[in-house]
Every structure is written in C-alpha cells, then in structure tokens.
Amino acid sequence: MKPGDLVVTPRKGKSAIAIGEITGAYTYDPDGTGLYRHYREVKWFRLDVPRAAFEQDLLYSFGAYTTICEIRRNDAERRVRDKLRQGFPAVSAMSGTVRDGALEPGFDSDEESVDLVRLARDQIARHIEIHFKGHGLARLVAAILEAQGYETFVSPEGPDKGIDILAAPGPLGFGRPRICVQVKSGSTPVDRPTLDQLLGAMSNVGADQGLLVSWGGFKSSVDREVANQFFRIRLWDSDALVEQLLGTYDRLSGELRAEIPLQRAWVLVSPEDE
C-alpha cells in the first residue's frame, strides 16, 4: 500500500460499499488491540455507495475471502475512479484508518476463494433491480408481507403521499400491528426527511408501526434514528429485502416465483464463517 491508493471495502451489515484513499504511511500503535496496532490514515470519499452501483464482476472481486488484497482484473481501478468522478462526488472530508496487511507480488483476488453466498445474493439483487423497477418493487414488498400473513393494500402508481403499502394481519386485515410502508426503488440512499415523511403518514392513517424500504440504502442521519425508533420503524435495504424474499420464497405465488426463479444450493462454509 502507498498514499494515493484507493481503498474499497464492503460494509458489514449494510448493502453498501465504502470508498476512500490512503493518505498516510504505515503506523504502529503499541497501545492498539490485536491487528488494530497496524494502520494507515484514510480519507473516505463515500461510506454509502449502494452495491447495485457496481457491475457484477467488480462485486465478485470485492467478495474475496482474503482480508486485504489487490484487485487488478478487468481494469478495476480505472472503473472505480471513473465512478468517483462521474457518479460519486466526494463528500466533506472524513478521516479514518485502514489496517495494514501483506500483499503478495502480483496477487489477484479473483484467483482466490470468494464468498459464494454474497455473490448469489448480489445476482438476485441485480435481477430484482432490473425486473422490479419503480412501482414493481412495492409489489414485491407487498407479496413478501402477504407471505408473512398480512393483508395488504398497495397504492396505485403515482403520488402516494408517503404511503405505498398498508398491511395488517388477520383474514380481513383488521388485526394488529397496522403497518404503513414506504418503498424507495432508487439507487440513492435516503435521508432523514424520508423517514420523517413515513412517521407523518403513520400518524395520518393510524398505523402502529412503519417499514421504510430503500433499495439504495440509508444515510447516516437515518441510521442514527434506529435506536430511537426501534419500537416503531424497521428499515430494509436491498440486502434485507433479499433476506426477506429468501425467507418467504416457498410461500410466494407461483407467478411471482416465475418472475424470480431461484434454486436452493449448498456451499461449503469458509473457515472464517465457522
């Protein structure tokens, strides 16, 4: 590693990727814990780039099991830098660190083992992004909720005043909890005003809880509200939506399963995941 190198890292627990640039030399901190004694300063450009913004071959490389590796195949560095210039303008400077590690000369992560589960879910997400654009994503979310035992009302296409889906359990949908759902199918992470809009819509229709679905993920202003709104709001990004899809797939209608044809497969668990 050297100053000026790009750093690209998938964020655990979020359907997002962080992109930064190394700005400092290797530093050893004797007071650090374990591997955290070793670090380099990093300027982070974006912490919330949706995984869907990257082509499948790049996601494949990002999914290598190796903790630190150099990705060179398919002109990866130029393509990521192009995305930074064209689509991902730098936000206000943020400082941080990246932990150092050895690189073998000529190492290419694509030749190493990859996270096949992550790869499969990225492929499913890409299929959903292509085939369930716009209002179609609300239709998919409603189908998942119905498979979970809810009766749903899906707003027609067009202005929805912050309400895409209403859902409640019971044969007629008169049970509780009453859920108000807002679905955002764009690739841009949603900000706090969208969450506030959902909270207002919940009050207007007498909903007990709300579900905010954002294909592009959430900005930190929304993440900070997770604890405050724990008993009222749930957030689904693309990863969470795919997880819910897989959990209800056998109970979805035959028509919807035909639109998202999936097959179960066994994969060997990586030693790091055991």
C-alpha positions as CSV (number, residue, x, y, z in Angstrom):
1,M,0.0,0.0,0.0
2,K,1.0,3.6,-0.5
3,P,-0.5,7.0,-0.3
4,G,-2.9,7.7,-3.2
5,D,-4.1,4.0,-3.4
6,L,-7.8,3.5,-3.4
7,V,-9.5,1.6,-0.6
8,V,-12.8,-0.2,-1.4
9,T,-14.4,-2.2,1.4
10,P,-17.9,-3.7,1.7
11,R,-19.6,-2.6,4.9
12,K,-20.8,-5.4,7.2
13,G,-24.5,-5.3,8.0
14,K,-25.2,-2.8,5.2
15,S,-25.8,-3.2,1.5
16,A,-23.2,-0.6,0.8
17,I,-19.6,-0.1,-0.1
18,A,-17.1,2.5,1.3
19,I,-14.5,4.1,-1.0
20,G,-11.5,6.1,0.2
21,E,-7.9,6.9,-0.5
22,I,-4.8,6.1,1.6
23,T,-3.2,9.4,2.8
24,G,-0.6,8.2,5.3
25,A,2.3,5.8,5.8
26,Y,2.1,2.6,7.8
27,T,1.9,3.4,11.5
28,Y,2.4,1.1,14.5
29,D,0.4,1.8,17.7
30,P,1.7,-0.2,20.6
31,D,-1.5,0.7,22.6
32,G,-3.8,-0.7,19.9
33,T,-5.7,-4.1,20.3
34,G,-4.6,-7.0,18.2
35,L,-4.4,-6.2,14.5
36,Y,-5.5,-2.7,15.3
37,R,-2.0,-1.8,16.2
38,H,-1.3,-1.6,12.5
39,Y,-3.0,1.2,10.5
40,R,-2.8,3.8,7.8
41,E,-4.7,7.1,7.6
42,V,-7.5,7.1,5.0
43,K,-9.7,9.9,3.6
44,W,-13.1,8.4,2.9
45,F,-14.9,9.8,-0.1
46,R,-18.2,7.8,0.3
47,L,-19.3,5.4,3.0
48,D,-22.7,4.6,1.5
49,V,-22.3,3.6,-2.2
50,P,-25.0,1.0,-2.9
51,R,-23.7,-2.4,-4.0
52,A,-26.1,-2.1,-7.0
53,A,-24.0,0.7,-8.4
54,F,-21.2,-1.7,-9.3
55,E,-21.1,-4.3,-12.1
56,Q,-21.2,-7.9,-11.2
57,D,-17.5,-8.6,-11.9
58,L,-16.4,-5.9,-9.5
59,L,-18.7,-7.2,-6.8
60,Y,-17.3,-10.7,-7.4
61,S,-13.8,-9.3,-6.7
62,F,-14.9,-7.3,-3.7
63,G,-16.3,-10.5,-2.3
64,A,-12.9,-12.3,-1.9
65,Y,-12.5,-14.0,1.5
66,T,-9.0,-12.6,1.7
67,T,-9.0,-9.7,4.2
68,I,-6.7,-7.4,2.2
69,C,-6.0,-7.9,-1.5
70,E,-5.2,-6.0,-4.7
71,I,-7.8,-6.1,-7.4
72,R,-6.5,-5.6,-10.9
73,R,-8.6,-7.7,-13.2
74,N,-10.9,-6.1,-15.8
75,D,-9.3,-2.6,-15.3
76,A,-11.0,-2.4,-11.9
77,E,-9.1,0.6,-10.5
78,R,-9.8,2.8,-13.5
79,R,-13.5,1.9,-13.4
80,V,-13.9,2.7,-9.7
81,R,-12.1,6.0,-10.2
82,D,-14.4,6.8,-13.1
83,K,-17.4,6.2,-10.9
84,L,-15.9,8.5,-8.3
85,R,-15.5,11.3,-10.8
86,Q,-18.8,10.8,-12.6
87,G,-21.3,9.5,-10.1
88,F,-19.9,9.6,-6.6
89,P,-18.8,13.2,-5.8
90,A,-16.6,13.4,-2.7
91,V,-18.5,14.4,0.5
92,S,-17.0,16.5,3.2
93,A,-13.6,15.1,4.2
94,M,-13.7,12.3,6.8
95,S,-10.7,10.8,8.4
96,G,-10.2,7.2,9.4
97,T,-7.8,4.3,9.2
98,V,-7.3,1.1,7.3
99,R,-5.5,-1.8,8.9
100,D,-2.4,-3.0,7.1
101,G,-1.6,-6.5,5.8
102,A,0.8,-8.2,3.5
103,L,0.3,-8.3,-0.3
104,E,1.9,-11.0,-2.4
105,P,3.5,-9.6,-5.6
106,G,1.1,-10.0,-8.5
107,F,-1.7,-11.0,-6.2
108,D,-5.2,-11.0,-7.8
109,S,-8.1,-11.6,-5.5
110,D,-10.2,-13.1,-8.4
111,E,-7.9,-16.2,-8.2
112,E,-8.8,-16.7,-4.5
113,S,-11.9,-18.2,-2.9
114,V,-14.9,-15.8,-3.0
115,D,-18.0,-15.5,-0.8
116,L,-20.4,-17.5,-3.0
117,V,-23.4,-16.6,-0.8
118,R,-22.6,-12.9,-1.2
119,L,-22.2,-13.5,-4.9
120,A,-25.5,-15.3,-5.2
121,R,-27.3,-12.5,-3.3
122,D,-25.8,-9.9,-5.5
123,Q,-27.1,-11.7,-8.5
124,I,-30.6,-11.9,-7.0
125,A,-30.4,-8.2,-6.2
126,R,-29.4,-7.4,-9.7
127,H,-32.3,-9.4,-11.1
128,I,-34.7,-7.5,-8.8
129,E,-33.3,-4.2,-9.8
130,I,-33.9,-4.9,-13.4
131,H,-37.3,-6.6,-13.3
132,F,-39.0,-4.7,-10.4
133,K,-38.2,-1.1,-11.1
134,G,-40.3,1.7,-9.7
135,H,-43.8,0.6,-8.5
136,G,-42.7,-3.0,-9.2
137,L,-40.6,-3.0,-6.0
138,A,-43.7,-2.1,-3.9
139,R,-45.5,-5.0,-5.5
140,L,-42.7,-7.3,-4.4
141,V,-42.6,-6.0,-0.9
142,A,-46.4,-6.4,-0.6
143,A,-46.0,-10.1,-1.8
144,I,-43.4,-10.7,0.9
145,L,-45.7,-9.2,3.6
146,E,-48.6,-11.3,2.3
147,A,-46.4,-14.4,2.6
148,Q,-45.8,-13.4,6.2
149,G,-49.5,-13.4,6.9
150,Y,-50.5,-9.8,6.3
151,E,-53.4,-8.5,4.2
152,T,-52.1,-5.6,2.1
153,F,-53.3,-2.5,0.2
154,V,-50.9,-1.3,-2.5
155,S,-51.3,2.3,-3.6
156,P,-51.7,2.8,-7.4
157,E,-48.8,4.2,-9.3
158,G,-48.4,8.0,-9.0
159,P,-48.3,10.3,-6.0
160,D,-48.8,8.3,-2.8
161,K,-48.4,10.9,0.0
162,G,-45.8,8.7,1.6
163,I,-47.9,5.6,1.6
164,D,-47.0,2.8,-0.8
165,I,-48.5,-0.2,1.2
166,L,-50.8,-0.6,4.1
167,A,-50.6,-4.0,5.9
168,A,-52.2,-5.7,8.9
169,P,-52.7,-9.4,9.9
170,G,-55.9,-11.3,10.0
171,P,-58.3,-12.6,7.3
172,L,-59.6,-9.1,6.5
173,G,-56.6,-7.1,7.6
174,F,-58.3,-5.8,10.8
175,G,-55.7,-7.1,13.2
176,R,-52.6,-5.5,14.7
177,P,-50.0,-4.3,14.2
178,R,-51.1,-2.0,11.4
179,I,-48.1,-1.2,9.2
180,C,-47.5,1.7,6.9
181,V,-44.8,1.0,4.3
182,Q,-42.8,3.5,2.1
183,V,-40.8,2.0,-0.7
184,K,-37.9,3.8,-2.5
185,S,-36.6,2.0,-5.5
186,G,-33.9,4.4,-6.5
187,S,-30.2,3.8,-6.1
188,T,-29.6,6.9,-3.9
189,P,-29.5,6.4,-0.1
190,V,-32.5,8.0,1.5
191,D,-32.1,10.8,4.1
192,R,-33.9,11.8,7.3
193,P,-36.8,13.7,5.6
194,T,-38.0,10.4,4.0
195,L,-38.1,8.9,7.5
196,D,-40.0,11.9,8.8
197,Q,-42.5,11.6,6.0
198,L,-43.2,8.0,6.9
199,L,-43.7,8.9,10.5
200,G,-46.2,11.6,9.4
201,A,-48.0,9.1,7.2
202,M,-48.3,6.6,10.0
203,S,-50.0,9.2,12.2
204,N,-52.4,10.1,9.4
205,V,-53.6,6.5,8.8
206,G,-53.4,5.3,12.4
207,A,-50.6,2.8,11.8
208,D,-48.8,1.2,14.8
209,Q,-45.5,0.6,13.0
210,G,-43.8,1.6,9.8
211,L,-41.5,-0.1,7.3
212,L,-39.1,2.0,5.2
213,V,-37.7,0.1,2.3
214,S,-34.8,1.8,0.4
215,W,-33.1,-0.1,-2.4
216,G,-30.2,2.4,-2.3
217,G,-29.8,2.1,1.5
218,F,-29.8,4.8,4.1
219,K,-27.7,7.8,5.0
220,S,-26.2,8.1,8.5
221,S,-28.9,10.5,9.5
222,V,-31.4,7.7,9.2
223,D,-29.1,5.1,10.8
224,R,-28.8,7.3,13.8
225,E,-32.5,7.0,14.4
226,V,-32.6,3.2,14.5
227,A,-32.4,3.0,18.3
228,N,-34.8,6.0,18.9
229,Q,-37.4,4.4,16.6
230,F,-36.8,0.8,17.4
231,F,-40.4,0.1,18.6
232,R,-42.0,2.0,15.6
233,I,-39.9,1.6,12.5
234,R,-38.0,-1.1,10.6
235,L,-35.6,-0.4,7.8
236,W,-35.0,-2.7,4.8
237,D,-32.2,-2.0,2.3
238,S,-31.6,-4.3,-0.7
239,D,-29.8,-6.9,1.5
240,A,-32.6,-7.0,4.0
241,L,-35.2,-7.3,1.2
242,V,-33.4,-10.2,-0.4
243,E,-33.2,-11.9,3.0
244,Q,-36.9,-11.5,3.5
245,L,-37.5,-12.8,0.0
246,L,-35.5,-15.9,0.6
247,G,-37.3,-16.5,3.9
248,T,-40.7,-16.4,2.3
249,Y,-39.9,-17.7,-1.2
250,D,-41.7,-21.0,-0.8
251,R,-44.9,-19.2,0.2
252,L,-44.9,-16.7,-2.7
253,S,-47.3,-17.2,-5.5
254,G,-46.3,-19.3,-8.5
255,E,-46.5,-16.2,-10.7
256,L,-44.0,-14.3,-8.6
257,R,-41.6,-17.3,-8.2
258,A,-41.7,-17.5,-12.0
259,E,-40.5,-13.8,-12.1
260,I,-37.7,-14.6,-9.7
261,P,-36.7,-18.2,-10.5
262,L,-34.5,-19.4,-7.6
263,Q,-33.0,-22.8,-6.8
264,R,-31.5,-24.0,-3.4
265,A,-27.8,-24.8,-3.4
266,W,-25.3,-26.0,-0.8
267,V,-22.0,-24.2,-0.4
268,L,-19.0,-25.0,1.7
269,V,-18.6,-22.7,4.7
270,S,-15.5,-20.6,4.7
271,P,-13.3,-21.2,7.8
272,E,-13.7,-17.5,8.7
273,D,-17.5,-18.0,8.9
274,E,-17.4,-21.1,11.2
